[in-house]
Amino acid sequence: MSVKNNPGGENQTVPVMFILLDFNTREFQALFSILFLPIYLVTMTGNILIILLVIIDQQLHTPMYFFLGNLSCLETCYSCIIMPRMLARFLSEDNTISISGCFAQLYFFGYLATTECYFLAVMSYDRYLAICKPLHYAMLMNSKICIVLITGSWISGSLFISFIIYLVSQLSFCGPNKINHFFCDLIPLIRLSCDDTTLVETIAFIISFLGTLAPFIITLTSYVCIIKNILRIPSIKGKQKAFSTCSCHLTVVGCFYGSLIIVYVLPNLSSLSNLKKLFSLFYTLLTPLVNPIVYSLRNKEVKEAMKKILTMLSKSH
């Protein structure tokens, strides 16, 4: 902590770092590290494997797998923002993070979380075109449109969080420096400010709402149309095949948006803080793990690509 003089001549204690409170269960930190480390390693391995398969195998050079490759790239980066530092804290018992490190973590978390919302919307729109407009799919989802959609998603996520970070950076922090979370999330951070944060919280809520509501509506609308179309299929096998194609995406969407709603829509009561921390694990830890499993590792084309690569590697040795 450092001390500075304010205009009124009084001293203010200004934190030079923050303390992350994690789950307030020091006795279980070793258990958490044993549990979270394998999940982190599997998440990284699975997503990196998908990226390599999409790049190497020509049969996976389609819009759907182009989007999957980008999603896996996002999840790889997403996993590196929070999990390594959390695991290091469990092992070293050092819960401190610098102010600049906290702001950087908040930026990249918000950036990738918002971008993922748009990715899920783009992928749902892709599945809508493939199932509901199959004759026009190649024209409506050509390579140029795919690049525009993905580039727009990456840029949108950056724009939304950059404005929020600018607002938070204008706040003054003094006194308490304990963030009641396992990473630098927006609300727990601005609660430590000694300024009136009402305006910042309102603007940040509106921006976050717009950044997540629009892609959520696109995703929801796409799947309503898809389900309506599937119900018109006469054969039971046809319906089952179509539902299995969409069920993976819906699993990820439900896990991701469901946990976001619980964490950010429920009232900010102290009695709910541990519950919110628990559900925060869903979109910070479990969603990046679930994506490679339900999207690709269960996919027939991906399995064939993996067999092909393994066969090539075994022959080369």
Backbone torsions as a table, in degrees:
resi	resn	phi	psi	omega
1	MET	NA	145.2	176.4
2	SER	-123.8	162.6	-177.5
3	VAL	-119.5	135.5	175.3
4	LYS	-134.7	158.1	177.9
5	ASN	-89.3	133.7	174.7
6	ASN	-91.9	170.9	-177.7
7	PRO	-56.6	-27.3	-178.5
8	GLY	-82.9	1.6	177.6
9	GLY	90.1	-2.8	-179.7
10	GLU	-89.0	150.5	178.0
11	ASN	-84.3	139.7	174.9
12	GLN	-119.9	136.3	175.8
13	THR	-86.8	117.2	-176.4
14	VAL	-109.2	122.2	-179.5
15	PRO	-69.6	139.6	174.2
16	VAL	-98.6	-9.5	175.7
17	MET	-155.3	163.3	178.0
18	PHE	-111.5	159.7	176.6
19	ILE	-115.5	122.8	178.0
20	LEU	-90.0	128.4	-172.6
21	LEU	-87.0	-5.9	179.0
22	ASP	49.6	-132.3	-176.3
23	PHE	-106.2	11.5	178.9
24	ASN	54.5	33.0	-179.5
25	THR	-132.4	75.1	-177.1
26	ARG	-59.4	-34.4	-176.9
27	GLU	-68.8	-18.5	-179.1
28	PHE	-102.9	6.9	-176.0
29	GLN	-63.5	-39.5	178.0
30	ALA	-63.8	-40.3	178.2
31	LEU	-64.8	-41.9	178.5
32	PHE	-62.1	-41.7	-179.5
33	SER	-65.0	-38.7	177.4
34	ILE	-66.4	-35.0	-179.4
35	LEU	-77.3	-44.3	-172.7
36	PHE	-79.3	-30.2	-177.5
37	LEU	-61.7	-48.8	177.1
38	PRO	-60.8	-38.2	178.4
39	ILE	-62.0	-43.0	179.0
40	TYR	-62.9	-44.5	-178.4
41	LEU	-66.2	-41.3	178.0
42	VAL	-65.5	-41.2	178.7
43	THR	-59.9	-49.3	-179.2
44	MET	-63.8	-45.8	-178.6
45	THR	-62.8	-46.1	-178.5
46	GLY	-63.0	-45.3	-178.4
47	ASN	-70.2	-40.3	178.0
48	ILE	-65.4	-37.9	178.0
49	LEU	-61.2	-42.7	178.8
50	ILE	-63.7	-42.3	179.0
51	ILE	-58.9	-46.1	-178.8
52	LEU	-65.0	-41.3	179.9
53	LEU	-63.6	-43.3	-179.9
54	VAL	-64.1	-35.8	179.9
55	ILE	-73.8	-42.4	-171.6
56	ILE	-80.3	-45.5	-172.5
57	ASP	-83.4	122.3	-178.9
58	GLN	-65.5	-31.3	-178.8
59	GLN	-68.2	-17.1	179.4
60	LEU	-95.6	8.6	178.1
61	HIS	-86.0	64.5	178.8
62	THR	-126.2	164.0	-179.8
63	PRO	-54.6	-44.4	-176.8
64	MET	-60.0	-45.6	-178.6
65	TYR	-77.5	-25.3	172.0
66	PHE	-62.2	-44.0	176.8
67	PHE	-66.7	-40.3	178.7
68	LEU	-62.7	-40.4	178.4
69	GLY	-62.5	-42.1	177.6
70	ASN	-66.3	-40.0	178.7
71	LEU	-63.6	-41.2	178.2
72	SER	-65.8	-37.0	175.6
73	CYS	-62.5	-44.1	178.2
74	LEU	-62.2	-45.0	-178.0
75	GLU	-66.2	-33.0	176.7
76	THR	-63.0	-46.8	177.7
77	CYS	-65.4	-41.5	-178.4
78	TYR	-59.0	-43.5	-178.6
79	SER	-67.2	-28.7	-177.5
80	CYS	-78.4	-13.1	-175.3
81	ILE	-77.9	-42.1	-171.1
82	ILE	-110.5	-46.3	-169.8
83	MET	-63.5	-47.1	-178.7
84	PRO	-58.8	-42.4	-180.0
85	ARG	-67.5	-37.3	178.5
86	MET	-65.4	-43.8	179.0
87	LEU	-63.3	-39.7	178.0
88	ALA	-63.3	-38.6	178.5
89	ARG	-66.1	-39.3	179.3
90	PHE	-61.7	-38.1	-176.6
91	LEU	-82.1	-37.7	-175.6
92	SER	-95.7	-15.2	-175.9
93	GLU	60.5	24.0	175.6
94	ASP	-100.8	104.5	-174.9
95	ASN	-94.7	11.2	-176.7
96	THR	-86.6	151.4	174.4
97	ILE	-145.1	137.3	-179.2
98	SER	-67.8	159.9	179.2
99	ILE	-61.6	-44.6	179.2
100	SER	-64.8	-38.5	177.3
101	GLY	-65.5	-36.4	179.0
102	CYS	-66.1	-45.0	179.1
103	PHE	-65.2	-38.2	178.6
104	ALA	-65.4	-42.1	178.7
105	GLN	-63.9	-42.5	178.6
106	LEU	-62.0	-42.3	-179.3
107	TYR	-62.0	-53.5	-174.7
108	PHE	-68.8	-34.1	175.7
109	PHE	-63.3	-50.4	-179.9
110	GLY	-62.6	-40.4	179.9
111	TYR	-60.3	-51.2	-175.5
112	LEU	-74.0	-33.8	178.2
113	ALA	-65.4	-43.7	178.4
114	THR	-66.6	-41.5	178.6
115	THR	-62.2	-37.7	178.6
116	GLU	-63.6	-36.5	176.1
117	CYS	-57.3	-43.8	179.8
118	TYR	-71.2	-35.9	176.3
119	PHE	-60.9	-45.8	179.7
120	LEU	-62.6	-35.2	176.9
121	ALA	-67.6	-43.6	179.4
122	VAL	-62.6	-42.3	-178.9
123	MET	-69.3	-34.1	176.4
124	SER	-69.0	-38.2	176.5
125	TYR	-64.6	-38.3	177.0
126	ASP	-61.7	-44.7	179.1
127	ARG	-67.6	-33.8	176.9
128	TYR	-61.7	-46.6	179.6
129	LEU	-65.6	-40.4	-177.7
130	ALA	-66.0	-35.9	-176.2
131	ILE	-92.3	-40.4	-174.2
132	CYS	-94.9	-24.2	-179.5
133	LYS	-130.5	54.4	-173.1
134	PRO	-61.6	-33.6	-178.1
135	LEU	-71.3	-25.6	-178.4
136	HIS	-104.7	3.7	-173.3
137	TYR	-59.5	-48.2	-176.8
138	ALA	-61.0	-35.2	-178.9
139	MET	-77.8	-41.1	-176.1
140	LEU	-79.7	-18.3	-179.1
141	MET	-129.0	57.3	177.0
142	ASN	-82.0	178.0	-173.4
143	SER	-62.7	-37.7	-180.0
144	LYS	-65.0	-43.7	179.8
145	ILE	-65.5	-39.0	178.2
146	CYS	-59.8	-45.3	-179.6
147	ILE	-65.0	-41.4	179.3
148	VAL	-63.3	-44.3	-179.3
149	LEU	-63.5	-43.5	-179.0
150	ILE	-70.6	-43.5	179.0
151	THR	-62.7	-42.0	177.7
152	GLY	-61.5	-36.6	178.9
153	SER	-66.2	-46.0	179.2
154	TRP	-61.9	-43.2	-177.3
155	ILE	-69.6	-41.6	-178.7
156	SER	-59.6	-44.3	179.4
157	GLY	-59.4	-39.7	-179.8
158	SER	-67.9	-42.0	-177.6
159	LEU	-64.5	-44.6	-178.2
160	PHE	-62.0	-50.2	-175.1
161	ILE	-73.7	-28.6	-179.8
162	SER	-62.5	-40.0	179.8
163	PHE	-68.1	-38.7	178.1
164	ILE	-65.1	-43.6	178.9
165	ILE	-61.5	-38.8	177.9
166	TYR	-61.0	-43.9	179.6
167	LEU	-63.3	-43.6	-178.5
168	VAL	-67.7	-35.4	-178.6
169	SER	-66.7	-18.6	178.3
170	GLN	-82.1	-10.1	-179.5
171	LEU	-79.6	153.7	174.6
172	SER	-100.7	137.7	178.7
173	PHE	-114.8	128.3	-179.3
174	CYS	-151.0	151.6	177.2
175	GLY	79.4	-119.9	-174.7
176	PRO	-58.7	139.3	179.7
177	ASN	-130.0	20.5	-179.5
178	LYS	-100.2	117.0	178.3
179	ILE	-91.5	119.6	-176.6
180	ASN	-81.6	65.1	179.4
181	HIS	-164.2	168.1	178.2
182	PHE	-93.2	0.6	170.9
183	PHE	-151.3	172.4	-176.7
184	CYS	-80.6	85.8	176.9
185	ASP	-91.0	161.9	-170.0
186	LEU	-63.2	-57.9	-173.6
187	ILE	-63.4	-48.9	177.8
188	PRO	-58.9	-30.5	-179.2
189	LEU	-72.7	-49.9	-175.6
190	ILE	-71.4	-17.4	174.9
191	ARG	-65.6	-18.7	179.7
192	LEU	-85.9	-6.4	-178.6
193	SER	-72.5	145.8	176.9
194	CYS	-90.5	1.7	176.5
195	ASP	-91.0	170.3	171.7
196	ASP	-76.3	114.6	-173.7
197	THR	-100.5	10.1	-176.2
198	THR	-58.4	-47.6	-178.4
199	LEU	-65.6	-43.8	-179.9
200	VAL	-62.6	-44.3	179.3
201	GLU	-62.8	-40.6	-179.4
202	THR	-65.5	-48.2	-179.7
203	ILE	-64.6	-42.9	179.5
204	ALA	-62.5	-39.0	178.6
205	PHE	-64.1	-43.7	-179.4
206	ILE	-63.2	-45.7	-179.4
207	ILE	-63.5	-45.1	178.9
208	SER	-63.5	-39.3	179.9
209	PHE	-62.5	-45.7	179.3
210	LEU	-67.1	-36.8	-178.3
211	GLY	-69.7	-23.1	-179.7
212	THR	-109.7	-29.0	-176.6
213	LEU	-67.8	-45.9	-177.7
214	ALA	-58.7	-51.0	177.7
215	PRO	-66.4	-31.3	178.6
216	PHE	-65.7	-41.6	178.6
217	ILE	-63.4	-42.3	177.9
218	ILE	-61.3	-44.4	-179.6
219	THR	-63.4	-47.0	-178.6
220	LEU	-64.2	-45.6	179.6
221	THR	-61.5	-41.7	179.7
222	SER	-59.7	-43.1	-177.0
223	TYR	-77.7	-26.1	172.3
224	VAL	-63.8	-45.1	177.9
225	CYS	-64.7	-39.5	-180.0
226	ILE	-64.3	-45.2	-179.2
227	ILE	-64.5	-40.9	176.2
228	LYS	-59.0	-42.5	-179.6
229	ASN	-67.5	-39.2	-179.7
230	ILE	-65.5	-38.2	-179.2
231	LEU	-64.9	-20.0	178.3
232	ARG	-82.6	-12.4	179.9
233	ILE	-67.7	127.2	-174.1
234	PRO	-70.4	-40.0	-175.2
235	SER	-84.6	145.4	179.2
236	ILE	-67.8	-39.0	179.4
237	LYS	-63.1	-38.3	178.2
238	GLY	-64.1	-41.2	177.6
239	LYS	-64.4	-43.3	-179.1
240	GLN	-63.1	-41.2	179.7
241	LYS	-64.4	-43.2	-179.7
242	ALA	-66.8	-41.3	179.0
243	PHE	-65.2	-38.5	179.8
244	SER	-65.4	-32.0	177.9
245	THR	-65.2	-37.4	-175.5
246	CYS	-91.3	-22.9	-174.4
247	SER	-61.6	-36.0	179.8
248	CYS	-61.7	-47.7	-179.2
249	HIS	-63.7	-43.0	-179.5
250	LEU	-63.6	-33.4	177.3
251	THR	-61.5	-47.3	-179.9
252	VAL	-66.4	-44.2	180.0
253	VAL	-61.1	-45.1	-179.5
254	GLY	-63.4	-43.2	179.5
255	CYS	-64.8	-44.1	-174.9
256	PHE	-70.2	-55.8	-177.2
257	TYR	-70.8	-35.4	179.2
258	GLY	-60.5	-45.3	178.9
259	SER	-68.5	-37.0	177.3
260	LEU	-62.0	-42.0	-179.4
261	ILE	-64.2	-44.0	-179.4
262	ILE	-62.8	-41.5	-175.5
263	VAL	-74.8	-41.2	-169.7
264	TYR	-105.4	-10.1	179.8
265	VAL	-101.9	-34.6	178.4
266	LEU	-62.7	150.1	-179.4
267	PRO	-58.2	148.9	-179.9
268	ASN	-83.9	69.4	178.9
269	LEU	-97.7	146.0	-179.3
270	SER	-62.0	-31.6	179.8
271	SER	-68.1	-19.6	-179.0
272	LEU	-100.4	0.0	-173.3
273	SER	-62.6	-44.0	180.0
274	ASN	-68.6	-35.5	177.0
275	LEU	-63.5	-41.7	179.6
276	LYS	-67.1	-37.5	176.0
277	LYS	-60.9	-43.1	-179.6
278	LEU	-61.1	-46.7	-178.9
279	PHE	-73.4	-20.9	174.6
280	SER	-64.5	-26.5	177.6
281	LEU	-64.8	-25.7	-177.9
282	PHE	-64.2	-46.0	-177.5
283	TYR	-91.6	-11.7	177.2
284	THR	-97.6	-28.4	-174.8
285	LEU	-117.4	-47.9	-172.1
286	LEU	-82.3	-39.1	-179.5
287	THR	-60.3	-46.0	175.7
288	PRO	-61.4	-27.6	177.0
289	LEU	-76.9	-40.7	-176.0
290	VAL	-69.1	-37.3	-175.8
291	ASN	-52.4	-54.2	-179.1
292	PRO	-66.0	-26.1	-178.6
293	ILE	-75.4	-55.2	-172.6
294	VAL	-81.6	-27.4	-178.5
295	TYR	-82.8	-44.8	-165.9
296	SER	-122.6	-43.2	-174.7
297	LEU	-69.3	-16.1	173.1
298	ARG	-94.7	-0.6	-174.0
299	ASN	-87.3	135.8	-175.8
300	LYS	-62.2	-44.7	-178.0
301	GLU	-64.2	-38.6	179.5
302	VAL	-68.3	-40.5	178.0
303	LYS	-61.5	-42.1	178.5
304	GLU	-65.0	-39.3	177.9
305	ALA	-64.2	-39.5	178.4
306	MET	-64.9	-43.7	178.2
307	LYS	-61.1	-40.5	-179.4
308	LYS	-63.2	-45.4	-179.3
309	ILE	-66.0	-42.7	179.5
310	LEU	-64.6	-37.8	177.1
311	THR	-63.9	-43.4	178.5
312	MET	-62.4	-41.4	180.0
313	LEU	-66.6	-39.5	-179.6
314	SER	-67.9	-35.9	178.7
315	LYS	-69.8	-35.1	-178.7
316	SER	-68.0	-26.1	177.5
317	HIS	-90.0	NA	NA
